[in-house]
Amino acid sequence: MTMALVGQPNCGKSTLFNSVAGYRSITANFPGVTVHYTRSRILLDGSIAELIDLPGIYSLTASSPAESATRDFLLNEEVDVVINVIDASVLSRSLELTLQLLELGVPLVVCLNMTDEAHRKGIRINPLRLSKELGVPITETIAAEGVGIHALFQSTIELNRDSRPLRAGLSYHRDTESVIDDLASLLENTLTDQNQLPARLVAIKVLEGDECCLSRSPVHLRQQIEDARLRLAENRGKPADEVIESERHALSMQLFESVAEISKPPHDIRERIDAWLTHKVWGYVIMLTLLAGFFSLVYGVGTFLEPQILSLFEGGIASIGKTLDPNGLGFVAVKGILQGLAGGIAIVLPYLLPFLLGMAILEDVGYLPRVAFLMDAFMHRMGLHGIAIVPAILGYGCNVPAVMATRILTSPRDRFIASVIATLIPCSARMTVIFGLVAFYIGPLWALMIYALNILVIAFSGKILSSIMPESSPGMILEVPPYHLPKLEIIFRKTWLRLREFIVVAWPLLIAGSLLLSMGTYYRWDAAINRLLTPLISLLGLPEVVGTTLIFGVLRKELSMIMLFQALGTSHVISVMSMSQIVVFTLFVTFYIPCVATMAALFREVGWKLALSVAAYSLAAATVIGLIGRWVLLAMGVS
């Protein structure tokens, strides 16, 4: 049995999926985060079923790549039951998608989710009446609290698998139905597609001008289809697609009014909080204060734990040096492995873990969409749609999902510029370099200045690219969810999911890279690499031995810092490199070529030519910024 979760953004699909399938997808309060659909096998009433979490959509007429992925899946894949997850607090709007799903002819169960939010708004829904009107099972749930989930999946088991067409009681206006019926009759016996769709659905979609369904219709009927569109337009005095959309909207409003009672909502303190957090002045003050506090917390935890854990590993390496020959291959190999372990435990995790915890809390509370709202004007100054702030914010966690999240943008030009910006964002790996070097050895204010400089570079880059590729950007349409008290279980699961990527992927690379560098030093391979990179290293005024570390940084950014400790022969970098060299090295690592995983995401999203252009641009930007940083520091007298 295959079940697909379908719904509008922020209706709680991913929360529902995670509560049933285990934490295998990210639950975030951003529309479009779940760009790829997620599959999982679950045990349902003693048998194995497959549950699929599809990206959020507003309509079966796709307007973005994410919506296209869901629409194509529903039209082309075999699904036994569609579970339409609805945000009960915006029922009238959500029913427009439900009416379209009914036309698919696939057994449908409606999950009336977030009923607690509906009650807070003074909305009381009669599920029995709604079920009777739609002709499908209705189940009320609060997915975030696990309420009603068992009953929901029990109803999918009991559902009769016969197709359930749109009921006569939910018909459109008479003249609209006449055009749809005539066109459906023409299409009935001519649709030969292997995955044949209901003729009524195809008729409605071609009247809306949907290219996907139009391509499925026979070529010899194209003129009759165009005649039907003109007939509908003449009957109603507006284009056929607008007629269908307005009829569907009116029908959903009619349904809402017949099944819901609205009363005065109780006082909700969250509205007053939201007024402050999105205020045109205080909103920015609060945002900067929260981010500064977050920055201080990560820095404080990291600087407290790093030296203590490092001293334990250094003591262990010294003890092994008394047993093995310090100049022998065996000790060099053991030392390399231990330094790789130390890099992950002592230098990366103390900064990465509190950062991921903080990001998970901000996501689940619902604050990040408010940041997007506040930053809308800033994004428009760069010539971008305001929704482009979404992948930018995701980039602070990891650049890979940030690049993939650019699919929520409808314009290819916007997706490319947003991808460039996403690769310049200092991800959690770069964050460990900034904190582990600049903040730890020079001070947190210097690290904060690098973040400020990064924002200026991003703004400048976006402005330049939008000038080269001019295009009008519309206003922002962003789903802003209500505030939620975060659940500790979800926070820890989300943090572990993101931390696991470092432990499973990055940490083995750290250990292997550390061992490889040890071998390279022992056999003097590193000297040859350093000589090749001497022109760049000399230009930046860095020690020659750091050349090899930059190569490792292309695999994972934190590798460049761990390898730096090993190349210098000490974790006390300030004793070998000057303050200006530490800053210049960090600046270069922050901006230069994206890691291999990010490059792979760029290849998929924008093509290899544009991906290589992004790599070349970031390398040039890193070199220029490193040079300017070196000159400015020398002018300031910082040695």
N, C-alpha and C positions, 0 to 999 in steps of 0.2 A: 504494500500500500504506500503510495507516494502522496504527501501532503505539502502544499506550498503556502507559506505565509505571505499575504499580499496586503498592503495598506499604504496610506499616505505617510510621509516623513514624520517622525516623532510620535507615532501612534502606539509605540511600545512593542513592535515586532521582535526586535533583537532581544529585549528583556524577556519576552515570552519564550523565544527560542533558547536562550541561555538557561532559563529555569527548568527547561525540559531536557535539553541535550547536553547540559554541562557548559562551562564557560569556554565556548569555542569561537565566539565572534565578539568584537568590541561593541559595547553598548555606550553610545555617546549621544549628546543632545544636539547633534548637527544633522540636518538633512543631507543625504548623499555620502555619509561616511562609509556605509556598507555598500561600496561600489560593486564588488563581486558578490554573487549569491553564495550562501554557505549551506553545505549539506551535512546531515548527521543522521546516523541510524539510532533509532530509539526503540525501546521495548514498550509495546502498546497492547495491553490486554493479552499478554502471553505470546504475542507474535512480533516480529521485527518489522518496523515501518521506517520509511525515509522521510525526514522533515527538512524542508528547504526554506531558508530565509532569503527572500528576494529584496532587492533595493526598493526603497520607498518611491511610489509614483502617485501623481495626482490624477492621471488619466491614461487610458490605453492609447491615446494619441501622444507619442513620445516627443518631448522637447529637449531632451538632454541624453547623453550616452548612457547614463545610469537608468533612466526611464526606458530607453530603447532595449537595454538588456532584459529588464523585467517583461516588457511587452512581448519581445521575441520569444522569451521562454514560455510564456503563457500561450502564445499562438502556435508554437512549434513542438513543444515537449509534451509527453504523456503525463498527466497529473490526475490522480484519482479524486482528490478533494482539494478545493481551494478554501483556505481559512482567511477570510477577510477581516483583518484586525482594524477596528475603528476606535478612534479617540472619541469617547462618548461626550466629552465636553464641547466638541465641535461637530455634533452629529449631522446637522443639515448640510454642511460642506462635505463631510465624509461619505454621505449617501450617494453622491454623484459618481464616485468610483464604484460603489456597490452595484448601482444600476447597470454600469458597463460590464461588470463581472458576471452579472446574471445573463447577459447576452451571449457569453462564451458557451453556455450549454454544459458546463462542468458542474458537478455537485458542489454546492457552496454552503459553508457554515460561517455565520457572522459572529465574530468575537467582539462584544461590546466592552472594550477595555477602558481603563481609567474612569470608572464610574464614580470613584471618590472625588475626582476633579469636577465631574459634572454636578455632583451634589453641592460642592463648594460654590459653584456658579448659580445654584438655585435651579438646576435642570433635573427633573425626574422623568425617566423614560420607562414606558410600559413595554417590556420585552416581548410579552405574549402578543400584544397588538402588532408590534413591529414584525414579529415572526409571521403572523397571519397575513399582513400586507405584502411582505416580500416572498412568502412561501418557502422560507428556508429556516433552519434552526438558528436560534439566537441564544448566546450564552454570555452572561455578565462576568467580567473578570477585573481584577486589579493585579496585573502581572508582576508589578514591583514587589508586591507582598505575597504572591503565590496564591491569591484568592481566586477560586473558580476555574483553575487550570485543569484539574482532573475532570470536571464536568464538561469542559470544552472538548477535550479529546475523546471523552466517552460519546459525545454527540457525533463526532466524526465517524466513529465505528458504527453507530446506529443509522447513519444517514443512508437513505436509499440512493443508489448510484445512477438512477435514471436522470436524464437531463431535465433541468427545471427552467423552461423558458419564462420570459417576462410575463407576468400575469396580466390578464385583460384589465384588471382594476388599476394597473399602473401604466396604462397606455399613454402615449403622447397625444397631442391634439389630433382631431379626426383627419384633417387634410394632410398632416405630417405622416400619420399612420398609413394613409392611402398611398402616398408616394413610396414609403418604405416597403409596404406589402407588394406593390407592383414590381418594384425593383428586385425584391427578394425572390419573387416568382420567376423572374427572368434568370436570376442567378442559380436557382435551385438545382437545375439539372445540368449546369455547365461548369460547376466548380469541380475540377479534376485533380486538385492538389492532393498529394498523398495524406497530408495532415489536414483534411478538409475541415473548414470552419463553418459554423452555422450561416446559412444564407442571409438571415436577418442581420447578424452581426456585420457581415461583409457589406451589406446594403447600407447600414447606418454609417460605417466607417468610410465608405467611398463617397457618401453624401457629405461627410465632413472633410473630404479631400485627403484622406489618409493614404500616403503613397504606398505603404506596405500592403494594405488590403487592395488597393487599386492594381498593384502588380499581380495579385492573385486572380483578378477577374479576367475573363476572356477578352481578347483584343477586339473581337467583332462586336462586343457589347459596349465598347467605350463611348460610342456616340449616344446610345440609349442612357448610359449613366450620366453623361453630360446633360442630356435632355431632362432627366429626372432632377438634377441639381437646379437647372434653370426653372423648371416647373415649381419646385419648392420655394425658390427665391421669389418668383412672381407671386405665388400665393400669399407669402408672408411679408413681402416688401423688404427683405434683407438677405444677405448671402446664406446659402444652405447650411454651411458650418455653424454660423451664428444661430440659425433657427434650432438646430439640434442641441447646441450647447444651452441655449436659453430654455428650451423645453425640458432638458434634463435638470437644469437648476430649479425650474419651477416645480417639477415633480418631486425633487428631493426636499424642497421647502414644504410642499404639501404633506409629504410623509412625516417630516419632523413635527409639523403642527398637529398631526393626527395622533402621534404616539408620545409626545412629550408635554409635560406641564412645567411652566416656568414661574418661579416665585422670586421674591427679592433675595438675592444671595446674602449669606451671612457676612459680617465684616471679616476681611482677610488681611492680616498684617503684611502679607507678602506683597500686596499692591503698594503699600506705603514704602516698603523696602525697595521695591522695583523703581519707584519714582526717584529715590535717591541714587540708586545704582546706575540709572540711565539719564540722570540730570545732565544738562548741557554744560555745566561747570563742575558740580560736585561729583558727577559720574567719573570724570577723568581723574579727579583728585583721589577718589576711592580706588580706582583701577590702579593708579601708580603706587598708591600706598600698599595695596594688596600684593602687587607684583614685587615691590621692594621687600616686603615682609617675607614673601615666598623665597626670594633670592637670599635673604639673610639666613633663613632657616636651613636651606640647602648648604650654604657656605659654613654655617656654624656646626652642623652635624659632620660634614666632611672634614673640616679642619681639626675637629676634636678626635675623630677616629683614625684618620690617615697616619699620623706619626706613630701612634701607639701600635697599630697593626704592622706597619713597616719595620719598626724596631724588632718585633718578634721574628720576622722573616730574615732580617739582616743578622740577627744573633744566630739563627739556625744555619744560615749559609756560612757564617764564620766558624761555627762548630764543625761543619762538614769539611771545611778547609783544613782543619787540624788532623782530620782522618785521611783524607785523600790528598794527592799531590796537587797543590794549587795551580801548577802549570800543566797538569795532565789533561787529556781529553775527557776522562771520566768526570772530573770535577767541573770542567767547563760545561759539559752537557747537563749535569745535575743543577748547576748554578743557573743555567739558562731556563730550565723548566721551573725552578723555584721562583725566579724573577718574573716569569709569566704568570704563575699563580698569585704572587704578591701583587702584581699589577692589577689583577681583577679584584682581589679581596680588599686590598688596602687603599688603592687609588681610585678605582672606578666605582665599586659598589657604595662606598660612603657618600658619594655625591648622587649617583644614579638612583638609588633606592628612595631617598626622601623626595627627589624630583618626581619620580613616577607616582609615588603616593599622593603628592600634592596635585599633580595633573589629574589623577583619577578623581580626587575630591572635587576639584573645580568643574570637571566635566559633569559629574553626577549631580552636583548641586544645581547645575543649570546656569552657571555664571558665564561660561565661555561665549554663548550666543550674544550675551549683553556686551561683551568685549567687541564682538563683530559689529554690533549695532553702533557702538561708539566710534569704531574705526572706519565706518563706511565712508565718511567724508575724506579721510586720509587716502583710502584706496582710490577714490574717484579723482583725486589730485594726480594720481599716477595713470589716469586714463583707464582704470579697470572697474569692472562691475564690483559692487561692494561685497558680494558673496565670496569674492576671491580671498577674503581674509580667513575663510574657513581652512583651506589647505595651508595657509601661512601659519596659523595657530597650531595645526597638527604637526607642522615641521619642527616645532620645538621638542616634540617627542621623537619623531623619526622622519627623515625626508622621503622615505619610500612611500608610506601611506599618504603623505602630503602631495606627492606628485600624482599618485593614483586618484586622489580626491579632486583633482582639477577637472575630472569628468563631470562634475556637477555644473560646470560652466558650459553654456551653449555655444559660444563662439570659439572656433579653432585658434583665432588670434589671442583671445583671453586665456585659453588653456595653455598656450605656449608661454606667454608672459608670466602667468601664475606659476608654471613649472620652473622657470628661471628663478623667480623669487623664492620658491620652495627650496631650491637647492642652496640658496644663500643663507637660509635660516640656520642658526647654530643649533643643531639637533642635540639630543642627550649625549651622544658620543663626543661632539665638539664641546659641549658644556663641561664634560669631565676634564678636557684639556684646559679650558679657560680657568676652571676652578682649581684643578690640580697643579697648575703652573703659576698663572698670574695671581689669582686670589690667594693662593697658599703662600707664595714666596714674596709677593710685592704688596698685596693688600686687596680687599674686596672692592674698593673704590676704582682701582684700575680695571678690574674685571667688569664692573658696571659700565665703565667708559667704553670697553670693547663692545658690549651689547648696544650701547647708544650709537657707536660708530656703525655697527652692523645695520641698524635701522636706517641711518642716513644713506648707506651704500645701497640698501634695498630700494629706498625711495628714489635715489638717483638712477638706479638701473631700470626701475619700472618706468620712470619718466622718459628716459632715453628710448627704451623699447617701444613705448606707446606713441612716441613722436615719430619713430621710424615706421610703425605700423598703426597709423591713425584709424580709429573706429569709435563710433558713439557708444557709450556704455549706459544702459538703462539703470533705473533706480533699483535698489536692493529688495528682493523678496526673500525673506529668511524666516523660517519657522522658529519661533522663540517659545520654548517649552516652559511650563510652570516650574517654580523652584521645588526641589525635593530634598528631604533629609537623606543623605547618602547612607546606604546600608554597609556596614563594615565588611560583611561577607563578599559583597560585590566589589568593594574597593580593593580588598586583598586579592580577589581572583583576577581582577583587571590588572593590578600591579604585577602579580605573578606571571600573567600571560605575556606582558611586555618585558618583564625581567628575564623570563625564560629564553627569549630570543637572544639576549646577551650571553646567558649561561651556555646555551646549546650551540650558538653560532660564533659569537665574538670571543668567548673565553678560550675555546680550543685554538682559535686563530692567534690569540695572544700568546698562548703557551708554545704553539708551533713556531710562531714568528720569533719569539724570544730564543727558542732553541736554535732556529736557523741563523739568527744574528750571532749567537755565541759561536756556532760552527764557522760562520763567515769571518768572525774576528780571529778565531783560532787558525783558520787556513788562509786568512788575509784576502778573502773575496770582497769584503766590504770596502777595502781600499780602492779597488777598481771602480766600484759603483760611485764612491765618493768623488773620485777624480772626474768621472763623466759629468757629475752635477756641480763641479767646482765653480763654473761661471755664474750659475744662479746663486749658489751659497755665498760666494764672495760678494756678489752684488748686494745681497741682503745683510752682509756683515756678520754671518753666523759661523760657528766652528765647522771645519770641513767634515767632521764625523757625523753631522746631522743629516747628510745627504741620504744615506740609507734609510733613515727613519721616515723620510717623506714618502719613499716608495711603499713602505708598509702601511702608511696612512691612507693610501688609495683603497686598501682592502677594508679597513675600519679606522676611523679617525682617532680613536683612543689608542690604537696601535702605535701611532707616531710618538705619543708621549711615553708609553711604556718602553718602546725601543730607544727613545732618547736617553732614558735612565741607564739602559744597558750600554748604549754606545759611549756614553760619558763615563761609565764605570762607577756611577754613584747615583743614589736617589736624592742627594742633597745638591740639586741643580745649581742653586745660587752660588755655590762654592766654585763652580766651573764656568758658568755663563754669567754675563753681566745682566743687570735689570733690563737694559734696552734690548739685548739679544733674546731674553725670555719673551718680552712683549712682541718683538718682530716675528719670532718663531710661531707664537700663538696666533698672531694676526694672519700669517701665511696659511697655517693649518686650518684656521676658521673659514677662509674663503676659497682655498684652492680646490682642485678637481674633486667633484663628488665621489663618494665611495662606490664600489663596484655594484652593490645592490641598487643604489639610486640611479646609476647609469643604466642598469638593466630596465628599471621602471621607465626612465626617459625614452629608451629605445622603443618600448611598447606603446607609450602614450603619444610621442611627437615624431617618431621616426629617427633613423640613425643619423641623418644629416643634421637635423636640429639638435639632437642629443650631443653630437660632437661639437656643435657650435656652442652649446651651453658649457661643455668642458673647457673649450678654448677660452671662452669669455671669463669663466671663473678663475682659470690659471692666470690670465692676464691681469684680472682685477686683484688677485692675491699678490702678484708681484708688485704692481703699482702701489697698492695699499701698504705692503711691507716696506717698500722704499720710502714712501712718504712718512710712514711711522718712524723709520730709522732717522730720517732727517729732522723730523719734529723733535724727537727725543734728544738728539744731539744738540739742537738749538736750545732746548730746555736745560741742557747740562746734565741730562740723565745718562750715566755711563753704563 
